[in-house]
Amino acid sequence: MGKGHLAYLAKERRLQRIVLNIQKNRSARKWTRRENLGRVLWGLAYPLFRLSPRPLWGWRRGLLRTFGALIGSDVHIHPTVKISMPWNLDVGSQAAVGERAIIYNLGVIQIGREATLSQGVHLCAGSHDYRFTHLPLIKSQISIGRGAWICADAFIGPGVSIGDYAIIGARGVVMKDVVEWNIVAGNPAVVIKQRPRPVD
């Protein structure tokens, strides 16, 4: 038996010690009965949201409120936005969520008043705890501050807080909190500079 084959067998034995219990993950109760019912009903109602004409901002606000979302006045949410659980969504007045944004709100997602989420933004308020073999589900909160701007295709990870008037550059990946008025960009996102105070 050659050295290469022995090394291969040793590697296989090491891998066998790293076991994931996927069955335990799948059999775990992740949602209450009420949440499961809500997910089913939202799945049935979602075409009413997705197929609504773009100018019907009020219709989509009303539909989300019917499912428990807290939606302020004059909020613009585009019809192509994907929202996992409306009852975990809190959007302040005059905020906007652009085309194809993903609101993966297994935990509560708060979007401050006058905040802007550009097209393709992904807010991911859910993950798995990799320290355990069954990868238990983690439901985290995300907070987007007042007047913040999350630029196109940016990713905001679980548990992250974006400060008031901060800007996340296009396609930035944010896994840590961002201080108010900071402009960050990149993967992972780093501070570029301070946002200047807007002028008329």
Contacts in CASP RR format, 6 or more apart in sequence:
PFRMAT RR
TARGET T0000
AUTHOR 0000-0000-0000
METHOD contacts of the structure
MODEL  1
MGKGHLAYLAKERRLQRIVLNIQKNRSARKWTRRENLGRVLWGLAYPLFR
LSPRPLWGWRRGLLRTFGALIGSDVHIHPTVKISMPWNLDVGSQAAVGER
AIIYNLGVIQIGREATLSQGVHLCAGSHDYRFTHLPLIKSQISIGRGAWI
CADAFIGPGVSIGDYAIIGARGVVMKDVVEWNIVAGNPAVVIKQRPRPVD
19 133 0 8 1.000
20 133 0 8 1.000
20 134 0 8 1.000
20 135 0 8 1.000
21 133 0 8 1.000
21 134 0 8 1.000
22 134 0 8 1.000
22 135 0 8 1.000
24 133 0 8 1.000
24 134 0 8 1.000
25 128 0 8 1.000
25 134 0 8 1.000
25 135 0 8 1.000
25 136 0 8 1.000
28 134 0 8 1.000
28 136 0 8 1.000
28 137 0 8 1.000
30 137 0 8 1.000
31 39 0 8 1.000
35 85 0 8 1.000
38 67 0 8 1.000
38 85 0 8 1.000
38 87 0 8 1.000
39 85 0 8 1.000
41 67 0 8 1.000
42 67 0 8 1.000
42 85 0 8 1.000
42 86 0 8 1.000
45 63 0 8 1.000
45 67 0 8 1.000
48 63 0 8 1.000
49 60 0 8 1.000
49 63 0 8 1.000
49 64 0 8 1.000
49 79 0 8 1.000
49 83 0 8 1.000
50 79 0 8 1.000
50 80 0 8 1.000
51 79 0 8 1.000
52 59 0 8 1.000
52 60 0 8 1.000
52 79 0 8 1.000
53 79 0 8 1.000
54 78 0 8 1.000
54 79 0 8 1.000
56 79 0 8 1.000
57 74 0 8 1.000
57 75 0 8 1.000
57 76 0 8 1.000
57 77 0 8 1.000
60 77 0 8 1.000
60 79 0 8 1.000
61 71 0 8 1.000
61 72 0 8 1.000
61 75 0 8 1.000
61 77 0 8 1.000
62 71 0 8 1.000
64 71 0 8 1.000
64 77 0 8 1.000
64 83 0 8 1.000
64 86 0 8 1.000
64 89 0 8 1.000
65 71 0 8 1.000
67 86 0 8 1.000
67 87 0 8 1.000
68 86 0 8 1.000
68 87 0 8 1.000
69 83 0 8 1.000
69 86 0 8 1.000
69 87 0 8 1.000
69 89 0 8 1.000
69 90 0 8 1.000
69 91 0 8 1.000
70 89 0 8 1.000
70 90 0 8 1.000
70 91 0 8 1.000
70 92 0 8 1.000
71 77 0 8 1.000
71 89 0 8 1.000
71 91 0 8 1.000
71 92 0 8 1.000
72 91 0 8 1.000
72 92 0 8 1.000
72 93 0 8 1.000
72 95 0 8 1.000
72 113 0 8 1.000
73 93 0 8 1.000
73 94 0 8 1.000
74 93 0 8 1.000
74 94 0 8 1.000
75 91 0 8 1.000
75 92 0 8 1.000
75 93 0 8 1.000
75 94 0 8 1.000
75 95 0 8 1.000
75 96 0 8 1.000
75 97 0 8 1.000
76 95 0 8 1.000
76 96 0 8 1.000
76 97 0 8 1.000
76 98 0 8 1.000
77 91 0 8 1.000
77 96 0 8 1.000
77 97 0 8 1.000
77 98 0 8 1.000
78 97 0 8 1.000
78 98 0 8 1.000
78 99 0 8 1.000
78 100 0 8 1.000
78 101 0 8 1.000
80 98 0 8 1.000
80 99 0 8 1.000
80 100 0 8 1.000
80 101 0 8 1.000
81 97 0 8 1.000
81 98 0 8 1.000
81 99 0 8 1.000
81 100 0 8 1.000
81 101 0 8 1.000
81 102 0 8 1.000
81 103 0 8 1.000
82 100 0 8 1.000
82 101 0 8 1.000
82 102 0 8 1.000
82 103 0 8 1.000
82 104 0 8 1.000
83 89 0 8 1.000
83 103 0 8 1.000
83 105 0 8 1.000
84 103 0 8 1.000
84 104 0 8 1.000
84 105 0 8 1.000
84 106 0 8 1.000
85 105 0 8 1.000
85 106 0 8 1.000
85 107 0 8 1.000
88 105 0 8 1.000
88 106 0 8 1.000
88 107 0 8 1.000
88 108 0 8 1.000
88 109 0 8 1.000
88 125 0 8 1.000
89 103 0 8 1.000
89 105 0 8 1.000
89 108 0 8 1.000
89 109 0 8 1.000
89 111 0 8 1.000
90 108 0 8 1.000
90 109 0 8 1.000
90 110 0 8 1.000
90 111 0 8 1.000
91 97 0 8 1.000
91 110 0 8 1.000
91 111 0 8 1.000
91 112 0 8 1.000
92 111 0 8 1.000
92 112 0 8 1.000
92 113 0 8 1.000
92 114 0 8 1.000
92 115 0 8 1.000
93 113 0 8 1.000
93 114 0 8 1.000
94 113 0 8 1.000
94 114 0 8 1.000
95 111 0 8 1.000
95 112 0 8 1.000
95 113 0 8 1.000
95 114 0 8 1.000
95 115 0 8 1.000
95 116 0 8 1.000
95 117 0 8 1.000
96 115 0 8 1.000
96 116 0 8 1.000
96 117 0 8 1.000
97 103 0 8 1.000
97 111 0 8 1.000
97 117 0 8 1.000
97 121 0 8 1.000
98 117 0 8 1.000
98 118 0 8 1.000
98 119 0 8 1.000
98 120 0 8 1.000
98 121 0 8 1.000
99 119 0 8 1.000
99 120 0 8 1.000
100 119 0 8 1.000
100 120 0 8 1.000
101 117 0 8 1.000
101 118 0 8 1.000
101 119 0 8 1.000
101 120 0 8 1.000
101 121 0 8 1.000
101 122 0 8 1.000
101 123 0 8 1.000
102 120 0 8 1.000
102 121 0 8 1.000
102 122 0 8 1.000
102 123 0 8 1.000
102 124 0 8 1.000
103 109 0 8 1.000
103 123 0 8 1.000
104 122 0 8 1.000
104 123 0 8 1.000
104 124 0 8 1.000
104 125 0 8 1.000
104 126 0 8 1.000
105 123 0 8 1.000
105 125 0 8 1.000
105 142 0 8 1.000
106 125 0 8 1.000
106 126 0 8 1.000
106 137 0 8 1.000
106 139 0 8 1.000
106 140 0 8 1.000
107 125 0 8 1.000
107 126 0 8 1.000
107 139 0 8 1.000
107 140 0 8 1.000
107 141 0 8 1.000
107 142 0 8 1.000
108 125 0 8 1.000
108 141 0 8 1.000
108 142 0 8 1.000
109 123 0 8 1.000
109 125 0 8 1.000
109 141 0 8 1.000
109 142 0 8 1.000
109 143 0 8 1.000
109 144 0 8 1.000
110 141 0 8 1.000
110 142 0 8 1.000
110 143 0 8 1.000
110 144 0 8 1.000
110 145 0 8 1.000
111 117 0 8 1.000
111 144 0 8 1.000
111 145 0 8 1.000
112 144 0 8 1.000
112 145 0 8 1.000
112 146 0 8 1.000
112 147 0 8 1.000
112 148 0 8 1.000
113 146 0 8 1.000
113 147 0 8 1.000
114 146 0 8 1.000
114 147 0 8 1.000
115 144 0 8 1.000
115 145 0 8 1.000
115 146 0 8 1.000
115 147 0 8 1.000
115 148 0 8 1.000
115 149 0 8 1.000
115 150 0 8 1.000
116 147 0 8 1.000
116 148 0 8 1.000
116 149 0 8 1.000
116 150 0 8 1.000
117 123 0 8 1.000
117 144 0 8 1.000
117 150 0 8 1.000
118 149 0 8 1.000
118 150 0 8 1.000
118 151 0 8 1.000
118 152 0 8 1.000
118 153 0 8 1.000
118 154 0 8 1.000
118 170 0 8 1.000
119 152 0 8 1.000
119 153 0 8 1.000
120 152 0 8 1.000
120 153 0 8 1.000
121 150 0 8 1.000
121 151 0 8 1.000
121 152 0 8 1.000
121 153 0 8 1.000
121 154 0 8 1.000
121 155 0 8 1.000
121 156 0 8 1.000
122 153 0 8 1.000
122 154 0 8 1.000
122 155 0 8 1.000
122 156 0 8 1.000
123 142 0 8 1.000
123 144 0 8 1.000
123 150 0 8 1.000
123 156 0 8 1.000
123 157 0 8 1.000
124 142 0 8 1.000
124 155 0 8 1.000
124 156 0 8 1.000
124 157 0 8 1.000
124 158 0 8 1.000
125 139 0 8 1.000
125 140 0 8 1.000
125 141 0 8 1.000
125 142 0 8 1.000
125 157 0 8 1.000
125 158 0 8 1.000
125 159 0 8 1.000
126 137 0 8 1.000
126 138 0 8 1.000
126 139 0 8 1.000
126 140 0 8 1.000
126 158 0 8 1.000
127 137 0 8 1.000
127 138 0 8 1.000
127 140 0 8 1.000
127 157 0 8 1.000
127 158 0 8 1.000
128 135 0 8 1.000
128 136 0 8 1.000
128 137 0 8 1.000
128 138 0 8 1.000
129 135 0 8 1.000
129 136 0 8 1.000
129 138 0 8 1.000
138 158 0 8 1.000
140 157 0 8 1.000
140 158 0 8 1.000
140 159 0 8 1.000
141 159 0 8 1.000
142 156 0 8 1.000
142 157 0 8 1.000
142 158 0 8 1.000
142 159 0 8 1.000
142 160 0 8 1.000
142 161 0 8 1.000
143 160 0 8 1.000
143 161 0 8 1.000
143 162 0 8 1.000
143 163 0 8 1.000
144 150 0 8 1.000
144 156 0 8 1.000
144 162 0 8 1.000
144 163 0 8 1.000
145 161 0 8 1.000
145 162 0 8 1.000
145 163 0 8 1.000
145 164 0 8 1.000
145 165 0 8 1.000
145 166 0 8 1.000
145 180 0 8 1.000
146 164 0 8 1.000
146 165 0 8 1.000
147 164 0 8 1.000
147 165 0 8 1.000
148 162 0 8 1.000
148 163 0 8 1.000
148 164 0 8 1.000
148 165 0 8 1.000
148 166 0 8 1.000
148 167 0 8 1.000
148 168 0 8 1.000
149 166 0 8 1.000
149 167 0 8 1.000
149 168 0 8 1.000
150 156 0 8 1.000
150 162 0 8 1.000
150 168 0 8 1.000
150 169 0 8 1.000
151 167 0 8 1.000
151 168 0 8 1.000
151 169 0 8 1.000
151 170 0 8 1.000
151 171 0 8 1.000
151 172 0 8 1.000
152 170 0 8 1.000
152 171 0 8 1.000
153 170 0 8 1.000
153 171 0 8 1.000
153 172 0 8 1.000
154 168 0 8 1.000
154 169 0 8 1.000
154 170 0 8 1.000
154 171 0 8 1.000
154 172 0 8 1.000
154 173 0 8 1.000
154 174 0 8 1.000
155 171 0 8 1.000
155 172 0 8 1.000
155 173 0 8 1.000
155 174 0 8 1.000
156 162 0 8 1.000
156 168 0 8 1.000
156 174 0 8 1.000
157 174 0 8 1.000
157 175 0 8 1.000
160 174 0 8 1.000
160 175 0 8 1.000
160 176 0 8 1.000
160 177 0 8 1.000
160 178 0 8 1.000
161 177 0 8 1.000
161 178 0 8 1.000
162 168 0 8 1.000
162 174 0 8 1.000
162 177 0 8 1.000
162 178 0 8 1.000
163 177 0 8 1.000
163 178 0 8 1.000
163 179 0 8 1.000
163 180 0 8 1.000
163 181 0 8 1.000
163 182 0 8 1.000
164 180 0 8 1.000
164 181 0 8 1.000
165 180 0 8 1.000
165 181 0 8 1.000
165 195 0 8 1.000
166 178 0 8 1.000
166 179 0 8 1.000
166 180 0 8 1.000
166 181 0 8 1.000
166 182 0 8 1.000
166 183 0 8 1.000
166 184 0 8 1.000
166 195 0 8 1.000
167 182 0 8 1.000
167 183 0 8 1.000
167 184 0 8 1.000
167 195 0 8 1.000
168 174 0 8 1.000
168 178 0 8 1.000
168 184 0 8 1.000
168 185 0 8 1.000
168 189 0 8 1.000
169 183 0 8 1.000
169 184 0 8 1.000
169 185 0 8 1.000
169 186 0 8 1.000
169 189 0 8 1.000
170 185 0 8 1.000
171 186 0 8 1.000
171 187 0 8 1.000
172 184 0 8 1.000
172 185 0 8 1.000
172 186 0 8 1.000
172 187 0 8 1.000
172 189 0 8 1.000
173 186 0 8 1.000
173 187 0 8 1.000
173 188 0 8 1.000
173 189 0 8 1.000
174 184 0 8 1.000
174 188 0 8 1.000
174 189 0 8 1.000
175 188 0 8 1.000
175 189 0 8 1.000
176 188 0 8 1.000
176 189 0 8 1.000
178 184 0 8 1.000
178 189 0 8 1.000
181 194 0 8 1.000
181 195 0 8 1.000
182 191 0 8 1.000
182 194 0 8 1.000
182 195 0 8 1.000
183 191 0 8 1.000
183 192 0 8 1.000
183 193 0 8 1.000
183 194 0 8 1.000
183 195 0 8 1.000
184 190 0 8 1.000
184 191 0 8 1.000
184 192 0 8 1.000
185 192 0 8 1.000
END
